[in-house]
Amino acid sequence: MAKYIFVTGGVTSSLGKGIIAASLAKLLQARGFTATIQKFDPYINVDPGTLNPYEHGECYVTEDGAETDLDLGHYERFLNTYTSQANNVTTGRIYQTVINKERAGDFLGKTVQVVPHITDEIKRRMQLLGKEGKFDIIITELGGTVGDIESLPFIEAVRQLQWELPEEDVVVVHLTLIPYLRAAKELKTKPTQHSVKMLSETGVHPDVIVCRTEEPLNNDIKRKIALFCNVKQDAVIEAMDASTIYEVPLLMLREKLDLICMKKLNITEFKEPELEKWKAFLDKLKYPKSKVTVGLIGKYIELQDAYKSILESFIHAGAMNEVKVQVINIHSEFITNENVAEKLDGLDGLLVAPGFGHRGIEGKIIAVQYARENALPFFGICLGMQMAVIEFARNILGLSKAHSTEMDMNTPDPVINMMEEQKKIKMMGGTMRLGSYACEIKEGTLAHKIYHDTHITERHRHRYEFNNSYLEQFESNGMIASGKNNETGLVEIIELPNHPFFIGVQYHPELKSSVERPAPLFVSFIEAAKMYNEKKSGSKIHSVQDALI
């Protein structure tokens, strides 16, 4: 039988429950256990797929095509194992399931209530992965903050599980904040006391308290928290601010978070943690040999979480190349022909990010043109790839009004068009081309040199595609389709062979990048940026394609 760890949060949001959950899972994995993490979000949206990135950050897509919370990206990046639709559940999905059952008559005429019907469905979902038999430990992160109205049914479900399951099968970890008042030069425990009291009033008492803090917690403070919150002193864990999220597992190892949880779960047989690869990655990350500067052209740059997986992929690829990747956010809405050289000055590479809608589109096209004409390493993802196609059509093929039908339904040259199977769809949620699809790569191309394979699978999230009616025209003028889905004929990868590094992909390679398995495209892009930087300094290497041969 699987054992369950629940991670709750108090005092304030954005404390890092996902990072603590992922770090704990990493330590348990390193000790030889199979662990997975699931996220229960209190919002009523069925999934985050229809949410604006400004509202909730990026939408993370799993292998099986689920649109999920961005924390699932952290889970995969830390554990190097895939999640699925079962790993992310929202209040909306819970209520949708219960209401559908009620409409089907499954409750035999009973009055449907939050308790027991909603909480029963929450409990069923919480134990779903545990009943598969693949995992020793299931870690469940509860979204929101203790005291939120939206979170109450989830807390109540945890209370019931604590009562229903054997005592040694359930542990509750509560993450709180210990604020430091600089004027008084004191750490204050009162917010944590109130948070634990509020959680206890719901019938759920934490077994472990993890305290986010800017300053170290001395034994007196730990003793005080333990006394007032009714836990053992060794169950009060210090979670100091770290220079990188990838340090947190080692900080939690030092604080013995995994050992405390295993003791409470009555796990007595385990091995010493194997974290050599993790430590080697951290060494490269913290002690780079050089630096490159990459421009991220996007339309949601005000919120870093909107491009979370891309930024983390840069970290993985930077460590692989032993360089520090400095990312310069550039808002596409403010790029013009007059200022593009100034905006992109000093960059060693340019990534044009995914997105939806017409805002900022022309700025992205202008940025692509600059990268193409100035031999600046270019990498386009999804919409970024489509902008590269439009730019090439306008400025090389002479199709001055070429566009995507997403932005211009009446364009005479729809080089980017809606996929046929998408044209009949009216509903917005969960209806795009989602999840993992195969791609066949042409031998001898840049993509082939990057992947070292002719068959790959990558994750997708889009409605629009390259219009194959124009493919012959593109390829005869120098832009080739180096990767396609054989079943649909969909162009997955475009590139310019006469450019040092120019590649665009319809899929999202950032969604599969992890610490132990960095995305090949990001690794090669950063390598190209590194070579571009060296060339500016007098290096003899002129192309990443030469180095990849």
URGI-V453841 format. One record per residue. N is the residue number from 0. RES is the residue in one small letter. PHI is phi in whole degrees, 0 to 359 (* if undefined). BURIAL is # if it has 9 or more other C-alpha atoms within 8 Angstrom, else .. Layout:
# URGI-V453841
n;res;phi;burial
N;RES;PHI;BURIAL
N;RES;PHI;BURIAL
This chain:
# URGI-V453841
n;res;phi;burial
0;m;*;.
1;a;288;#
2;k;253;#
3;y;237;#
4;i;240;#
5;f;252;#
6;v;247;#
7;t;247;#
8;g;228;#
9;g;220;#
10;v;77;#
11;t;207;#
12;s;277;.
13;s;61;.
14;l;279;#
15;g;106;.
16;k;300;#
17;g;297;#
18;i;290;#
19;i;295;#
20;a;299;#
21;a;294;#
22;s;293;#
23;l;297;#
24;a;297;#
25;k;298;#
26;l;294;#
27;l;294;#
28;q;297;#
29;a;294;#
30;r;269;#
31;g;103;#
32;f;262;#
33;t;271;#
34;a;226;#
35;t;220;#
36;i;232;#
37;q;232;#
38;k;242;#
39;f;250;#
40;d;259;#
41;p;278;#
42;y;283;.
43;i;273;.
44;n;305;#
45;v;296;#
46;d;204;#
47;p;280;#
48;g;299;#
49;t;260;.
50;l;277;.
51;n;296;.
52;p;305;#
53;y;294;.
54;e;282;.
55;h;219;#
56;g;75;#
57;e;289;#
58;c;260;#
59;y;269;#
60;v;251;#
61;t;271;#
62;e;302;#
63;d;273;#
64;g;88;#
65;a;275;#
66;e;271;#
67;t;228;#
68;d;293;#
69;l;296;#
70;d;297;.
71;l;296;#
72;g;296;#
73;h;299;#
74;y;302;#
75;e;291;#
76;r;295;#
77;f;281;#
78;l;270;#
79;n;60;#
80;t;230;.
81;y;281;.
82;t;258;#
83;s;213;#
84;q;302;#
85;a;289;#
86;n;274;#
87;n;222;#
88;v;229;#
89;t;246;#
90;t;303;#
91;g;302;#
92;r;293;#
93;i;298;#
94;y;294;#
95;q;300;#
96;t;296;.
97;v;294;#
98;i;294;.
99;n;298;.
100;k;294;#
101;e;297;#
102;r;295;.
103;a;276;.
104;g;82;.
105;d;291;.
106;f;263;.
107;l;55;.
108;g;82;.
109;k;290;.
110;t;288;.
111;v;275;.
112;q;229;.
113;v;299;.
114;v;245;.
115;p;257;.
116;h;290;#
117;i;293;#
118;t;294;#
119;d;296;#
120;e;293;#
121;i;298;#
122;k;297;#
123;r;299;.
124;r;293;#
125;m;297;#
126;q;259;.
127;l;301;#
128;l;292;#
129;g;293;#
130;k;275;.
131;e;288;.
132;g;83;#
133;k;267;.
134;f;236;#
135;d;280;#
136;i;224;#
137;i;250;#
138;i;258;#
139;t;244;#
140;e;266;#
141;l;265;#
142;g;292;#
143;g;83;#
144;t;236;#
145;v;305;#
146;g;110;#
147;d;293;.
148;i;301;.
149;e;298;.
150;s;275;#
151;l;304;#
152;p;299;#
153;f;291;#
154;i;297;#
155;e;297;#
156;a;296;#
157;v;296;#
158;r;302;#
159;q;294;.
160;l;293;#
161;q;301;#
162;w;279;.
163;e;278;.
164;l;271;.
165;p;305;.
166;e;303;.
167;e;279;.
168;d;257;#
169;v;227;#
170;v;230;#
171;v;247;#
172;v;252;#
173;h;249;#
174;l;261;#
175;t;228;#
176;l;244;#
177;i;251;#
178;p;289;#
179;y;251;#
180;l;271;#
181;r;293;.
182;a;297;.
183;a;268;.
184;k;54;.
185;e;224;.
186;l;270;#
187;k;249;#
188;t;262;#
189;k;301;.
190;p;302;#
191;t;294;#
192;q;302;#
193;h;294;.
194;s;295;#
195;v;294;#
196;k;299;#
197;m;296;#
198;l;293;#
199;s;295;#
200;e;295;.
201;t;276;#
202;g;97;.
203;v;253;#
204;h;248;.
205;p;290;#
206;d;270;#
207;v;226;#
208;i;243;#
209;v;258;#
210;c;250;#
211;r;290;#
212;t;205;#
213;e;273;.
214;e;239;.
215;p;299;.
216;l;266;.
217;n;278;.
218;n;297;.
219;d;296;.
220;i;291;#
221;k;299;#
222;r;295;#
223;k;295;.
224;i;298;#
225;a;300;#
226;l;295;#
227;f;279;.
228;c;253;#
229;n;61;.
230;v;230;#
231;k;291;.
232;q;298;#
233;d;287;.
234;a;265;#
235;v;261;#
236;i;254;#
237;e;274;#
238;a;238;#
239;m;290;#
240;d;302;.
241;a;246;.
242;s;289;.
243;t;210;.
244;i;298;.
245;y;283;.
246;e;276;#
247;v;300;#
248;p;304;#
249;l;289;.
250;l;295;#
251;m;290;#
252;l;295;#
253;r;297;.
254;e;276;.
255;k;65;.
256;l;300;#
257;d;294;#
258;l;295;.
259;i;296;#
260;c;295;#
261;m;296;#
262;k;298;#
263;k;290;#
264;l;272;#
265;n;60;.
266;i;265;.
267;t;250;.
268;e;247;.
269;f;200;.
270;k;252;.
271;e;293;.
272;p;293;#
273;e;263;.
274;l;232;.
275;e;297;.
276;k;298;.
277;w;297;#
278;k;292;.
279;a;296;.
280;f;299;#
281;l;298;#
282;d;298;.
283;k;294;#
284;l;292;#
285;k;275;.
286;y;232;.
287;p;289;#
288;k;268;.
289;s;203;.
290;k;222;#
291;v;233;#
292;t;243;#
293;v;243;#
294;g;269;#
295;l;255;#
296;i;270;#
297;g;213;#
298;k;240;#
299;y;236;#
300;i;292;#
301;e;296;.
302;l;242;#
303;q;300;#
304;d;293;#
305;a;295;#
306;y;236;#
307;k;303;#
308;s;294;#
309;i;294;.
310;l;296;#
311;e;291;.
312;s;296;#
313;f;298;#
314;i;295;#
315;h;299;#
316;a;291;#
317;g;297;#
318;a;297;#
319;m;299;#
320;n;266;#
321;e;56;#
322;v;230;#
323;k;271;#
324;v;263;#
325;q;268;.
326;v;261;#
327;i;257;.
328;n;281;#
329;i;233;#
330;h;284;#
331;s;296;#
332;e;295;#
333;f;252;.
334;i;267;#
335;t;230;.
336;n;299;.
337;e;284;.
338;n;248;.
339;v;298;#
340;a;297;.
341;e;292;.
342;k;296;.
343;l;260;#
344;d;296;.
345;g;88;.
346;l;279;#
347;d;255;#
348;g;191;#
349;l;226;#
350;l;245;#
351;v;261;#
352;a;275;#
353;p;292;#
354;g;168;.
355;f;224;.
356;g;86;.
357;h;276;.
358;r;298;.
359;g;79;#
360;i;293;#
361;e;298;#
362;g;297;#
363;k;295;#
364;i;295;#
365;i;295;#
366;a;295;#
367;v;297;#
368;q;300;#
369;y;299;#
370;a;295;#
371;r;293;#
372;e;283;.
373;n;249;.
374;a;56;#
375;l;276;#
376;p;309;#
377;f;235;#
378;f;219;#
379;g;245;#
380;i;243;#
381;c;56;#
382;l;300;#
383;g;298;#
384;m;294;#
385;q;296;#
386;m;293;#
387;a;295;#
388;v;294;#
389;i;297;#
390;e;299;#
391;f;294;#
392;a;297;#
393;r;290;#
394;n;263;#
395;i;250;#
396;l;277;#
397;g;78;.
398;l;269;#
399;s;298;.
400;k;253;.
401;a;299;#
402;h;197;#
403;s;259;#
404;t;291;#
405;e;294;#
406;m;260;.
407;d;218;.
408;m;295;.
409;n;255;.
410;t;300;#
411;p;288;.
412;d;230;.
413;p;280;#
414;v;293;#
415;i;241;#
416;n;227;#
417;m;291;#
418;m;298;#
419;e;304;.
420;e;289;.
421;q;271;#
422;k;292;.
423;k;269;.
424;i;277;.
425;k;256;.
426;m;288;.
427;m;269;.
428;g;289;.
429;g;64;.
430;t;245;#
431;m;286;#
432;r;285;.
433;l;236;#
434;g;95;#
435;s;276;#
436;y;225;#
437;a;279;#
438;c;220;#
439;e;260;#
440;i;252;#
441;k;289;#
442;e;293;.
443;g;84;.
444;t;271;#
445;l;299;#
446;a;300;#
447;h;294;#
448;k;293;#
449;i;286;#
450;y;273;#
451;h;56;.
452;d;199;.
453;t;256;#
454;h;230;.
455;i;226;#
456;t;231;.
457;e;219;#
458;r;266;#
459;h;236;#
460;r;200;#
461;h;198;#
462;r;245;#
463;y;251;#
464;e;216;#
465;f;296;#
466;n;278;#
467;n;296;.
468;s;298;.
469;y;257;.
470;l;300;#
471;e;299;.
472;q;296;.
473;f;295;#
474;e;290;#
475;s;287;.
476;n;251;.
477;g;115;#
478;m;259;#
479;i;254;#
480;a;267;#
481;s;270;#
482;g;215;#
483;k;221;#
484;n;272;#
485;n;293;#
486;e;290;.
487;t;254;.
488;g;80;.
489;l;296;#
490;v;286;#
491;e;259;#
492;i;224;#
493;i;238;#
494;e;204;#
495;l;245;#
496;p;298;#
497;n;270;.
498;h;244;.
499;p;305;#
500;f;198;#
501;f;218;#
502;i;213;#
503;g;227;#
504;v;231;#
505;q;284;#
506;y;270;#
507;h;241;#
508;p;295;#
509;e;297;#
510;l;283;#
511;k;245;#
512;s;280;#
513;s;219;#
514;v;302;#
515;e;272;.
516;r;217;.
517;p;299;#
518;a;297;#
519;p;305;.
520;l;296;#
521;f;291;#
522;v;300;#
523;s;289;#
524;f;297;#
525;i;291;#
526;e;297;#
527;a;295;#
528;a;296;#
529;k;296;#
530;m;293;#
531;y;298;#
532;n;296;#
533;e;293;#
534;k;297;#
535;k;298;.
536;s;266;.
537;g;105;.
538;s;291;#
539;k;271;.
540;i;283;#
541;h;254;#
542;s;208;#
543;v;295;#
544;q;296;#
545;d;297;.
546;a;289;.
547;l;278;.
548;i;293;.
